[in-house]
Amino acid sequence: MARILIIEDNPANIELMSFLLGAYGHTPLSAADGPRGVAAARSERPDLIACDVNLPGMDGFAVLAALKTDPSLSGVPILAVTALAMAGDREKVLAAGFDGYISKPIEPESFVAELEAFLAAAPAASSVPASQPVPVPVPAQAPSQGSRAAPEERTLLLVDDDRFMLGVLNDMLVGQPYRILSACSGEEALDVLDHEAVEVILCDQAMPGMRGTEVLARAAERYPKTVRLMLSGQPDLSEIEAAIASGVADDHYVKPLGARTLRERIDEAFRLQSQRAAA
């Protein structure tokens, strides 16, 4: 397992990269600008650093220069992550001293493997060799309206507008003793709830159209005994905290969430739902 620092000013990119790294057993660290990235690198001593080139203020080249002069970080690979696409851009960042180059937009299927290739030894926690692309999990499909679970079968509903994220979550939960359904929007999630007996909902917050807190508020009205969980990597938690305080949501988990932790949280949620059903 490696500790990998992401220096990036786009919150969505940080969320995606952190989620992918966490899902494959690594510990993601992050900084939203150059100065904080340099400070984090010096204090945290990561195993690898992935730095955006086009940072505001102190850009990636300045970050690289500061880090390469620090003897304590001399052995840490530093990768450029950038959307630069002009001829010679790759040569420019390598000539500046970056150890490698990853293009934006990142490819979720290969991102972790690309980073692992620059580690001294690929961490054992990752089941994917550094030379192989990370396999894309296949998202669980929402059931047809005519299919319902057997009365004794427990069911989890995953809600996220990002199909790749749904696939990652589903892959992390494969083999667990419950059905896993998925929905790619709030509207689709409510339709599933109308036709399926669902005990636990795990819902992303930042979705277009209907935000996660609204989905859970409607679910709470219709199905008060369901356990309603939020999963989000957004820095602003005010809406989620208000939803928990009002009883709309039962708990909130921050991305990235490792497979073992995710399974433990879902098991706890099913126990809570059993208590509600028996009350």
PAZAPA-4460 file (N, C-alpha, C; in steps of 0.05 Angstrom, whole numbers, plus 32768, in hexadecimal, padded with zeros to 4 digits):
% residues 279
    n_x    n_y    n_z   ca_x   ca_y   ca_z    c_x    c_y    c_z   seq   type   mol
   8011   7FE8   8000   8000   8000   8000   8012   8019   8000     1      M     A
   800C   802B   7FEE   801C   8043   7FEB   800D   805C   7FF4     2      A     A
   801B   8070   7FFD   800F   808A   8003   8015   809D   7FEC     3      R     A
   8000   80A6   7FDF   8003   80B5   7FC6   7FF7   80D0   7FC9     4      I     A
   8007   80E5   7FC4   7FFE   8101   7FC7   7FF5   810B   7FAC     5      L     A
   7FDC   8116   7FAB   7FD1   8122   7F93   7FD1   8140   7F97     6      I     A
   7FDE   814F   7F86   7FDE   816C   7F87   7FCD   8176   7F6F     7      I     A
   7FB6   8180   7F75   7FA2   8185   7F60   7F8E   8199   7F6A     8      E     A
   7F87   81AD   7F59   7F74   81C2   7F62   7F57   81BD   7F5B     9      D     A
   7F52   81A7   7F4C   7F37   81A0   7F44   7F2C   818B   7F57    10      N     A
   7F17   8193   7F68   7F0D   8180   7F7C   7F02   8166   7F70    11      P     A
   7EF6   8167   7F58   7EEC   814F   7F4B   7F02   813C   7F44    12      A     A
   7F18   8147   7F3A   7F2F   8136   7F33   7F3B   8129   7F4C    13      N     A
   7F3D   8139   7F62   7F48   812E   7F7B   7F36   8117   7F84    14      I     A
   7F1B   811B   7F83   7F09   8107   7F8C   7F0C   80ED   7F7D    15      E     A
   7F0D   80EF   7F62   7F0F   80D7   7F52   7F29   80C9   7F56    16      L     A
   7F40   80D8   7F56   7F5A   80CB   7F5A   7F5B   80BE   7F76    17      M     A
   7F52   80CC   7F8A   7F53   80C1   7FA5   7F42   80A8   7FA8    18      S     A
   7F2A   80A9   7F9B   7F18   8092   7F9D   7F26   8079   7F90    19      F     A
   7F31   807D   7F79   7F3E   8067   7F6B   7F56   805C   7F7B    20      L     A
   7F66   806D   7F86   7F7D   8064   7F96   7F74   8055   7FAF    21      L     A
   7F60   8060   7FBC   7F56   8053   7FD4   7F49   8038   7FCE    22      G     A
   7F3B   8036   7FB8   7F2E   801D   7FB0   7F42   8007   7FAB    23      A     A
   7F5B   800E   7FA3   7F6F   7FFA   7F9E   7F84   7FF9   7FB3    24      Y     A
   7F7D   8001   7FCB   7F8E   7FFC   7FE3   7FA3   8011   7FEA    25      G     A
   7FA4   8027   7FDA   7FB8   803C   7FE0   7FAC   8051   7FF3    26      H     A
   7FBD   8061   7FFE   7FB4   8077   8010   7FB8   8091   8001    27      T     A
   7FA2   809E   7FF8   7FA5   80B7   7FEA   7FA7   80CF   7FFD    28      P     A
   7FB9   80E1   7FF6   7FBC   80FB   8003   7FB6   8110   7FEE    29      L     A
   7FAE   8128   7FF6   7FA8   813C   7FE2   7FAF   8158   7FEC    30      S     A
   7FB4   8169   7FD8   7FB9   8186   7FDE   7FAE   8195   7FC6    31      A     A
   7FA0   81AC   7FCC   7F92   81BA   7FB7   7FA2   81D0   7FA9    32      A     A
   7FBB   81D4   7FB0   7FCB   81E7   7FA2   7FE9   81E1   7FA6    33      D     A
   7FFA   81F0   7F99   8016   81EA   7F9A   8023   81ED   7FB5    34      G     A
   8020   8203   7FC3   802C   8206   7FDE   8023   81F1   7FF1    35      P     A
   8009   81EA   7FF2   8000   81D5   8004   800A   81BA   7FFB    36      R     A
   800E   81B6   7FE1   8019   819D   7FD7   8036   8199   7FE0    37      G     A
   8046   81AE   7FDE   8062   81AD   7FE7   8063   81A7   8005    38      V     A
   8052   81B5   8015   8051   81B1   8032   8049   8194   8038    39      A     A
   8034   818A   802A   802B   816F   802F   8040   815A   8028    40      A     A
   804E   815F   8012   8063   814C   800A   8079   814B   8020    41      A     A
   8080   8162   802B   8096   8162   803F   808D   8157   8059    42      R     A
   8074   815A   8060   806B   8151   807A   8061   8133   807A    43      S     A
   8056   812B   8063   804A   8110   8061   805D   80FC   8056    44      E     A
   8072   8105   8047   8085   80F3   803A   8077   80DC   802B    45      R     A
   8068   80E3   8016   8059   80CE   8007   806C   80BD   7FF7    46      P     A
   8062   80A7   7FED   8071   8095   7FDC   8072   809E   7FBF    47      D     A
   805E   80AE   7FB7   805D   80B8   7F9C   804C   80D2   7F9C    48      L     A
   8052   80E4   7F89   8044   80FD   7F87   803A   8100   7F6B    49      I     A
   8020   8106   7F68   8014   810C   7F4E   800B   812A   7F4E    50      A     A
   8018   813A   7F3E   8014   8157   7F3F   8009   8162   7F25    51      C     A
   7FF3   8171   7F27   7FE8   817F   7F10   7FFD   8195   7F07    52      D     A
   8000   8198   7EED   8013   81AC   7EE3   8007   81C8   7EE4    53      V     A
   7FEE   81CB   7EDD   7FE1   81E5   7EDB   7FD4   81ED   7EF4    54      N     A
   7FE2   81EF   7F0A   7FD7   81F8   7F23   7FD8   8217   7F23    55      L     A
   7FC4   8224   7F30   7FC5   8241   7F32   7FDB   824A   7F45    56      P     A
   7FE6   8261   7F3F   7FFB   826B   7F50   8015   825B   7F4D    57      G     A
   801B   824A   7F5F   8032   8239   7F5E   802C   8221   7F4D    58      M     A
   8036   8221   7F34   802E   820B   7F22   803E   81F2   7F27    59      D     A
   8039   81DD   7F18   8045   81C3   7F1C   8063   81C3   7F19    60      G     A
   806D   81D4   7F07   808A   81D5   7F03   8098   81E1   7F1C    61      F     A
   808B   81F5   7F28   8096   8201   7F41   8095   81EE   7F58    62      A     A
   807F   81DE   7F59   807D   81C9   7F6E   8093   81B5   7F6A    63      V     A
   8097   81AC   7F52   80AD   8199   7F4C   80C8   81A4   7F55    64      L     A
   80CD   81BD   7F4E   80E7   81C8   7F55   80EB   81C9   7F73    65      A     A
   80D6   81CF   7F82   80D8   81D1   7F9F   80DC   81B5   7FAB    66      A     A
   80CF   81A1   7FA0   80D1   8186   7FAB   80EB   8179   7FA4    67      L     A
   80F5   817E   7F8C   810E   8170   7F83   8126   817A   7F92    68      K     A
   8124   8192   7F9E   813B   819D   7FAD   813B   8193   7FCB    69      T     A
   8126   8185   7FD2   8123   817B   7FEE   8130   815F   7FEF    70      D     A
   8146   815C   7FFD   8154   8142   7FFE   8142   812B   8009    71      P     A
   8130   8132   801B   811F   811D   8027   810B   8112   8013    72      S     A
   8107   811F   7FFC   80F4   8116   7FE8   8101   810D   7FCE    73      L     A
   811C   810A   7FCF   812B   8105   7FB7   8123   80EA   7FAA    74      S     A
   811A   80D7   7FB9   8112   80BD   7FAE   80F5   80BA   7FA8    75      G     A
   80E5   80D0   7FAB   80C8   80CE   7FA6   80C2   80D5   7F89    76      V     A
   80B6   80C3   7F7A   80AE   80C9   7F5E   8099   80DF   7F5E    77      P     A
   809D   80F2   7F4B   8089   8108   7F48   807F   8107   7F2B    78      I     A
   8065   8103   7F28   8059   8101   7F0E   804A   811A   7F07    79      L     A
   804B   8122   7EEE   803C   8139   7EE4   8020   812E   7EDB    80      A     A
   800B   813B   7EE4   7FF0   8135   7EDB   7FE5   814E   7ECD    81      V     A
   7FE1   814C   7EB3   7FDA   8164   7EA5   7FCA   815F   7E8B    82      T     A
   7FBB   8173   7E83   7FAB   8171   7E6B   7FBA   817D   7E53    83      A     A
   7FD4   8184   7E57   7FE4   818E   7E40   7FE4   817A   7E2A    84      L     A
   7FDF   8184   7E12   7FDD   8171   7DFB   7FEC   817A   7DE3    85      A     A
   7FFC   818F   7DE5   800B   8199   7DCE   8024   8187   7DCA    86      M     A
   802E   8188   7DB1   8046   8179   7DAB   805D   8183   7DBD    87      A     A
   806B   8170   7DC9   8082   8177   7DDA   807B   817B   7DF7    88      G     A
   8061   817B   7DFE   805A   817F   7E1A   8065   8169   7E2C    89      D     A
   8063   8150   7E23   806D   813A   7E33   808B   813D   7E38    90      R     A
   8099   8144   7E22   80B6   8147   7E25   80BD   815E   7E38    91      E     A
   80AC   8173   7E37   80B1   818B   7E48   80AF   8183   7E66    92      K     A
   809A   8174   7E6E   8098   816E   7E8A   80AD   815A   7E93    93      V     A
   80B5   8148   7E81   80CA   8135   7E89   80E5   8143   7E8B    94      L     A
   80EA   8156   7E79   8103   8165   7E79   8104   8176   7E93    95      A     A
   80ED   817F   7E9D   80ED   818F   7EB5   80F5   817F   7ECE    96      A     A
   80F3   8164   7ECC   80FB   8153   7EE3   80E5   8142   7EEE    97      G     A
   80CC   8143   7EE2   80B8   8131   7EEA   80C0   8114   7EE3    98      F     A
   80B8   8101   7EF4   80BF   80E5   7EEF   80AC   80D8   7EDC    99      D     A
   8095   80E3   7ED7   8082   80D8   7EC5   806D   80EB   7EBE   100      G     A
   805A   80E3   7EAD   8046   80F5   7EA1   802C   80E6   7E9E   101      Y     A
   8016   80F0   7EA9   7FFB   80E5   7EA7   7FE9   80FA   7E9B   102      I     A
   7FDB   80F3   7E86   7FCA   8106   7E78   7FAE   8108   7E85   103      S     A
   7FA3   8120   7E83   7F87   8125   7E8A   7F77   8125   7E71   104      K     A
   7F5D   811D   7E72   7F51   8111   7E8A   7F5D   80F5   7E90   105      P     A
   7F5F   80EF   7EA9   7F6B   80D5   7EB0   7F59   80BE   7EA8   106      I     A
   7F65   80A8   7EA3   7F56   8090   7E9B   7F52   807F   7EB4   107      E     A
   7F3A   807D   7EBF   7F36   806E   7ED8   7F3F   8051   7ED6   108      P     A
   7F3D   8045   7EBE   7F44   8029   7EBA   7F62   8024   7EBF   109      E     A
   7F72   8038   7EBA   7F8F   8034   7EBB   7F9E   8046   7ECF   110      S     A
   7F90   8058   7EDB   7F9D   806D   7EEC   7FAE   8061   7F02   111      F     A
   7FA3   804E   7F11   7FB1   8043   7F28   7FCA   8034   7F1E   112      V     A
   7FC7   8024   7F09   7FDE   8016   7EFE   7FF4   8028   7EF4   113      A     A
   7FEC   803F   7EE8   8000   8052   7EDF   8010   805D   7EF6   114      E     A
   8003   8063   7F0C   8012   806D   7F24   8023   8057   7F30   115      L     A
   8018   803F   7F32   8027   8029   7F3E   8041   8023   7F2F   116      E     A
   8041   8028   7F15   8058   8022   7F05   8070   8033   7F0E   117      A     A
   806C   8049   7F1C   8081   805B   7F25   8089   8056   7F42   118      F     A
   807C   8044   7F4F   8084   803D   7F6A   809B   802A   7F69   119      L     A
   80AB   802A   7F7E   80C3   8018   7F7E   80BA   7FFB   7F7C   120      A     A
   80A3   7FF5   7F89   8097   7FDA   7F87   8079   7FDE   7F8A   121      A     A
   806B   7FD2   7F78   804D   7FD5   7F78   8043   7FCA   7F92   122      A     A
   8032   7FD9   7FA2   8028   7FCF   7FBB   8019   7FB5   7FB8   123      P     A
   801D   7FA3   7FCC   800F   7F8A   7FCC   7FF2   7F8C   7FCE   124      A     A
   7FE8   7FA3   7FDA   7FCC   7FA6   7FDE   7FBC   7FA7   7FC4   125      A     A
   7FCA   7FAF   7FAF   7FBC   7FB1   7F95   7FBE   7F96   7F87   126      S     A
   7FA7   7F8C   7F7E   7FA7   7F72   7F71   7FAD   7F75   7F53   127      S     A
   7FB3   7F8D   7F49   7FB7   7F91   7F2D   7FD5   7F97   7F28   128      V     A
   7FE3   7F87   7F18   7FFF   7F8D   7F13   8002   7FA9   7F06   129      P     A
   8019   7FB5   7F0C   801E   7FD0   7F02   801E   7FD2   7EE3   130      A     A
   8025   7FBC   7ED6   8026   7FBC   7EB9   800B   7FB7   7EAC   131      S     A
   7FF6   7FB1   7EBC   7FDC   7FAB   7EB1   7FC9   7FC1   7EB7   132      Q     A
   7FB6   7FC7   7EA5   7FA2   7FDB   7EAB   7F90   7FD1   7EC2   133      P     A
   7F86   7FE4   7ED2   7F73   7FDE   7EE6   7F58   7FD5   7ED9   134      V     A
   7F4E   7FBE   7EE0   7F35   7FB5   7ED3   7F1E   7FC7   7EDC   135      P     A
   7F0B   7FCC   7EC9   7EF4   7FDC   7ECF   7EDE   7FCA   7EDA   136      V     A
   7ED5   7FCF   7EF4   7EBF   7FBF   7EFE   7EA6   7FC4   7EEF   137      P     A
   7E95   7FB0   7EEC   7E7C   7FB3   7EDE   7E66   7FBB   7EF2   138      V     A
   7E59   7FD3   7EEF   7E46   7FDB   7F02   7E2E   7FC8   7F04   139      P     A
   7E24   7FC6   7F1D   7E0B   7FB6   7F20   7DF5   7FC4   7F12   140      A     A
   7DE4   7FB5   7F06   7DCE   7FC0   7EF7   7DB5   7FC2   7F07   141      Q     A
   7DA6   7FD7   7F04   7D8C   7FDA   7F11   7D7A   7FC4   7F07   142      A     A
   7D6A   7FB8   7F19   7D59   7FA2   7F11   7D41   7FAB   7F01   143      P     A
   7D34   7F99   7EF4   7D1B   7F9F   7EE7   7D05   7FA2   7EFB   144      S     A
   7CF0   7FB0   7EF5   7CDB   7FB7   7F08   7CCD   7F9D   7F11   145      Q     A
   7CCD   7F88   7F01   7CBF   7F70   7F0A   7CCF   7F5E   7F1C   146      G     A
   7CE8   7F64   7F21   7CF9   7F53   7F31   7CFC   7F5E   7F4D   147      S     A
   7CF5   7F4F   7F61   7CF7   7F57   7F7D   7D08   7F43   7F8C   148      R     A
   7D15   7F4C   7FA1   7D25   7F3A   7FB1   7D13   7F28   7FC1   149      A     A
   7D1E   7F10   7FC8   7D10   7EFF   7FDA   7D0E   7F0C   7FF5   150      A     A
   7CF9   7F07   8005   7CF5   7F15   801E   7D0D   7F15   8031   151      P     A
   7D1C   7EFE   8031   7D33   7EFC   8043   7D4C   7F08   8038   152      E     A
   7D4C   7F11   801F   7D65   7F1B   8013   7D68   7F39   8018   153      E     A
   7D7F   7F40   8021   7D85   7F5C   8026   7D8F   7F6A   800D   154      R     A
   7D8A   7F84   800A   7D91   7F92   7FF1   7D9D   7FAD   7FF7   155      T     A
   7DB3   7FB3   7FE9   7DC0   7FCD   7FEB   7DBD   7FDB   7FD0   156      L     A
   7DB6   7FF5   7FD1   7DB4   8005   7FB9   7DCA   8019   7FB9   157      L     A
   7DDB   8019   7FA4   7DF0   802C   7F9F   7DE6   8041   7F8C   158      L     A
   7DEB   805B   7F92   7DE1   8071   7F81   7DF9   8083   7F7B   159      V     A
   7DFF   8086   7F62   7E15   8098   7F5A   7E12   809E   7F3C   160      D     A
   7E15   80B7   7F34   7E12   80BD   7F17   7E2A   80B5   7F07   161      D     A
   7E40   80AD   7F14   7E58   80A4   7F06   7E58   8085   7F05   162      D     A
   7E54   807B   7EED   7E52   805E   7EE9   7E6C   804F   7EF2   163      R     A
   7E83   805C   7EED   7E9C   804F   7EF5   7E9D   804D   7F13   164      F     A
   7E94   8062   7F22   7E94   8061   7F3F   7E81   804B   7F49   165      M     A
   7E6A   8048   7F3C   7E58   8033   7F43   7E66   8018   7F3F   166      L     A
   7E75   8015   7F2A   7E83   7FFC   7F25   7E98   7FF6   7F3A   167      G     A
   7EA7   800B   7F42   7EBB   8008   7F57   7EAE   7FFF   7F71   168      V     A
   7E98   800D   7F79   7E8A   8005   7F92   7E80   7FE9   7F91   169      L     A
   7E74   7FE2   7F7A   7E69   7FC7   7F77   7E7F   7FB2   7F79   170      N     A
   7E96   7FB8   7F6C   7EAC   7FA6   7F6D   7EB7   7FA2   7F89   171      D     A
   7EB7   7FB7   7F99   7EC0   7FB5   7FB5   7EAE   7FA5   7FC6   172      M     A
   7E95   7FA1   7FBE   7E81   7F93   7FCE   7E7A   7F78   7FC3   173      L     A
   7E87   7F70   7FAE   7E81   7F55   7FA2   7E86   7F3F   7FB7   174      V     A
   7E74   7F2C   7FB8   7E76   7F16   7FCB   7E69   7F1A   7FE5   175      G     A
   7E5E   7F32   7FEA   7E50   7F37   8004   7E34   7F2A   8003   176      Q     A
   7E2A   7F24   801B   7E10   7F15   801D   7DF7   7F27   8019   177      P     A
   7DF7   7F37   8004   7DDF   7F47   7FFE   7DDF   7F4E   7FE0   178      Y     A
   7DC8   7F54   7FD6   7DC5   7F5D   7FBA   7DD0   7F79   7FB8   179      R     A
   7DDB   7F80   7FA1   7DE4   7F9C   7F9C   7DD6   7FA6   7F83   180      I     A
   7DC6   7FBB   7F86   7DB9   7FC8   7F70   7DC7   7FE3   7F6C   181      L     A
   7DC3   7FEF   7F55   7DD0   8009   7F50   7DBD   801B   7F41   182      S     A
   7DC2   8035   7F44   7DB2   804A   7F36   7DC5   8061   7F2F   183      A     A
   7DC2   806C   7F18   7DD4   8081   7F0E   7DC9   809E   7F12   184      C     A
   7DB2   80A0   7F1F   7DA6   80BB   7F24   7D93   80B8   7F3B   185      S     A
   7D8B   80D0   7F46   7D77   80D0   7F5B   7D5D   80C4   7F52   186      G     A
   7D54   80CC   7F3A   7D3B   80C2   7F2F   7D3B   80A4   7F2C   187      E     A
   7D51   8099   7F22   7D53   807C   7F1E   7D53   806E   7F39   188      E     A
   7D60   807A   7F4D   7D61   806E   7F68   7D45   806D   7F74   189      A     A
   7D36   8082   7F71   7D1A   8081   7F7C   7D09   806D   7F6E   190      L     A
   7D0E   8069   7F54   7CFE   8055   7F46   7D05   8039   7F50   191      D     A
   7D1F   8034   7F55   7D27   801A   7F5F   7D1A   8016   7F7B   192      V     A
   7D1A   802A   7F8C   7D0E   8027   7FA6   7CF0   8021   7FA5   193      L     A
   7CE3   802C   7F90   7CC6   8027   7F8D   7CC0   800A   7F85   194      D     A
   7CD4   7FFC   7F7A   7CCF   7FE1   7F70   7CE0   7FCB   7F7D   195      H     A
   7CF2   7FD3   7F8F   7D03   7FC0   7F9C   7D03   7FC5   7FBB   196      E     A
   7D05   7FB0   7FCA   7D09   7FB2   7FE7   7D26   7FB7   7FEC   197      A     A
   7D2D   7FCF   7FF5   7D49   7FD7   7FF9   7D4C   7FDE   8017   198      V     A
   7D60   7FD1   8024   7D65   7FD6   8040   7D79   7FED   8044   199      E     A
   7D8D   7FF0   8033   7DA2   8004   8036   7DA7   8012   801C   200      V     A
   7DAA   802D   801E   7DB0   803E   8007   7DCB   804B   800C   201      I     A
   7DDD   804A   7FF9   7DF6   8058   7FFA   7DF6   806B   7FE2   202      L     A
   7DF5   8086   7FE7   7DEF   8099   7FD2   7E05   80AF   7FD1   203      C     A
   7E0E   80B4   7FB9   7E20   80CA   7FB4   7E11   80E5   7FB8   204      D     A
   7E1F   80FA   7FBF   7E12   8114   7FC4   7E12   8125   7FAA   205      Q     A
   7E29   8128   7F9D   7E2B   813A   7F87   7E22   812D   7F6D   206      A     A
   7E07   812E   7F68   7DFC   8123   7F50   7DEC   8139   7F42   207      M     A
   7DEC   8139   7F27   7DDC   814D   7F19   7DBE   8147   7F1C   208      P     A
   7DAE   815D   7F1B   7D91   8159   7F1D   7D88   8157   7F3A   209      G     A
   7D8B   8140   7F46   7D82   813B   7F61   7D9A   8133   7F72   210      M     A
   7DA1   8144   7F85   7DB8   813F   7F96   7DB2   8128   7FAA   211      R     A
   7DC7   811C   7FB4   7DC3   8105   7FC5   7DB2   810A   7FDD   212      G     A
   7DB4   8122   7FEA   7DA4   8128   8001   7D86   8129   7FFA   213      T     A
   7D80   8132   7FE2   7D64   8132   7FDA   7D5A   8115   7FD5   214      E     A
   7D6B   8105   7FC9   7D63   80E9   7FC5   7D5D   80DB   7FE0   215      V     A
   7D6E   80DF   7FF3   7D6A   80D3   800D   7D52   80DE   801C   216      L     A
   7D4D   80F8   8018   7D36   8104   8025   7D1C   80F7   801A   217      A     A
   7D1A   80F3   8000   7D03   80E6   7FF5   7D01   80C9   7FFE   218      R     A
   7D18   80BC   7FFF   7D18   80A0   8008   7D0F   809E   8025   219      A     A
   7D18   80B1   8036   7D10   80B1   8052   7CF2   80B4   8056   220      A     A
   7CE5   80C4   8044   7CC8   80C7   8046   7CBA   80AE   803F   221      E     A
   7CC3   80A0   8029   7CB5   8089   801F   7CBC   806F   802E   222      R     A
   7CD6   806D   8035   7CE0   8054   8041   7CF0   805B   805A   223      Y     A
   7CE3   8062   8070   7CF2   806C   8087   7D04   8058   8095   224      P     A
   7D00   803E   8090   7D10   802A   809D   7D2A   8023   808D   225      K     A
   7D2D   802E   8075   7D46   802A   8067   7D5C   8039   8075   226      T     A
   7D74   802F   8073   7D8C   803D   807D   7D97   804D   8066   227      V     A
   7D9B   8067   806A   7DA2   8079   8055   7DBE   8085   805A   228      R     A
   7DD1   807E   8049   7DED   8086   804C   7DF6   8098   8036   229      L     A
   7E06   80AC   803C   7E12   80BE   8028   7E30   80B6   8024   230      M     A
   7E39   80B9   800B   7E55   80B5   8004   7E5D   80CC   7FF3   231      L     A
   7E71   80DC   7FFC   7E78   80F4   7FED   7E95   80FB   7FF1   232      S     A
   7EA1   8107   7FDD   7EBC   8111   7FDF   7EBD   812F   7FDE   233      G     A
   7EA6   813C   7FDF   7EA5   8159   7FDD   7EAD   8166   7FF8   234      Q     A
   7EBB   817C   7FF7   7EC5   8189   8010   7EAE   8196   8020   235      P     A
   7E99   819F   8012   7E83   81AD   8020   7E6F   8198   802A   236      D     A
   7E6E   8194   8044   7E5C   817F   804F   7E43   818B   805C   237      L     A
   7E3E   81A4   8058   7E28   81B1   8067   7E0D   81A4   8061   238      S     A
   7E07   819E   8048   7DEE   8191   8041   7DEC   8175   804D   239      E     A
   7E02   8167   804C   7E02   814B   8057   7DFF   814C   8075   240      I     A
   7E0D   815E   8083   7E0A   8160   80A0   7DEE   8168   80A8   241      E     A
   7DE1   8179   8098   7DC5   8181   809E   7DB3   8169   809A   242      A     A
   7DB8   8159   8086   7DA8   8141   8080   7DAB   812D   8097   243      A     A
   7DC3   8129   80A2   7DC7   8117   80B8   7DB9   8121   80D1   244      I     A
   7DBB   813B   80D6   7DAF   8147   80EE   7D90   8145   80ED   245      A     A
   7D84   8146   80D5   7D67   8145   80D2   7D5D   8128   80D1   246      S     A
   7D6F   8115   80CF   7D66   80F9   80CC   7D62   80EF   80B0   247      G     A
   7D67   8101   809C   7D65   80F9   8080   7D7A   80E4   8079   248      V     A
   7D93   80E9   8083   7DA9   80D6   807E   7DB2   80CB   8099   249      A     A
   7DBA   80B1   8099   7DC3   80A5   80B2   7DE1   80A8   80B7   250      D     A
   7DF1   80AB   80A1   7E0D   80AF   80A5   7E1A   80B8   808B   251      D     A
   7E32   80C0   808C   7E41   80CA   8075   7E5D   80BF   8075   252      H     A
   7E66   80B5   805E   7E81   80AB   805B   7E8F   80BB   8046   253      Y     A
   7EA9   80BF   804A   7EB9   80D0   8038   7EC8   80BF   8025   254      V     A
   7EC7   80C6   800B   7ED8   80B9   7FF7   7EF4   80C2   7FFA   255      K     A
   7F08   80B1   7FF5   7F04   8095   7FEE   7F00   8083   8006   256      P     A
   7EF2   806D   8003   7EED   805A   8018   7EF7   803F   800F   257      L     A
   7F09   8033   801E   7F14   8019   8017   7F00   8003   8018   258      G     A
   7F05   7FED   800A   7EF2   7FD7   8008   7EEA   7FCC   8023   259      A     A
   7EFE   7FC7   8035   7EF8   7FBC   804F   7EE6   7FCE   805F   260      R     A
   7EED   7FE8   8060   7EDE   7FFB   806F   7EC1   7FFE   8063   261      T     A
   7EBF   7FFE   8049   7EA5   8000   803D   7E93   7FE8   8044   262      L     A
   7E9F   7FD0   8044   7E8F   7FB8   804B   7E87   7FB9   8068   263      R     A
   7E98   7FC3   8079   7E91   7FC5   8096   7E7A   7FD8   809A   264      E     A
   7E7B   7FEF   808C   7E66   8003   808F   7E4B   7FF9   8085   265      R     A
   7E4C   7FEA   806F   7E33   7FE0   8064   7E28   7FCA   8077   266      I     A
   7E39   7FBA   8082   7E30   7FA6   8096   7E22   7FB3   80AE   267      D     A
   7E2E   7FC9   80B7   7E23   7FD8   80CD   7E07   7FE3   80C6   268      E     A
   7E05   7FED   80AD   7DEC   7FF8   80A4   7DD6   7FE3   80A3   269      A     A
   7DDD   7FCA   809A   7DC8   7FB5   8099   7DC0   7FAE   80B6   270      F     A
   7DD2   7FAE   80C9   7DCB   7FA8   80E5   7DB8   7FBE   80EF   271      R     A
   7DBE   7FD7   80E8   7DAC   7FED   80F1   7D90   7FEA   80E4   272      L     A
   7D8F   7FE2   80CB   7D75   7FDF   80BE   7D65   7FC8   80CB   273      Q     A
   7D73   7FB2   80D3   7D65   7F9D   80E0   7D59   7FA6   80FA   274      S     A
   7D67   7FB7   8109   7D5C   7FC2   8122   7D44   7FD3   811C   275      Q     A
   7D45   7FE3   8107   7D2E   7FF4   8100   7D15   7FE3   80F8   276      R     A
   7D1B   7FCE   80E9   7D05   7FBD   80DF   7CF7   7FAF   80F6   277      A     A
   7D07   7FA8   810B   7CFC   7F9A   8122   7CEE   7FAC   8136   278      A     A
   7CF3   7FC6   8134   7CE8   7FD9   8148   7CCA   7FDD   8143   279      A     A
***
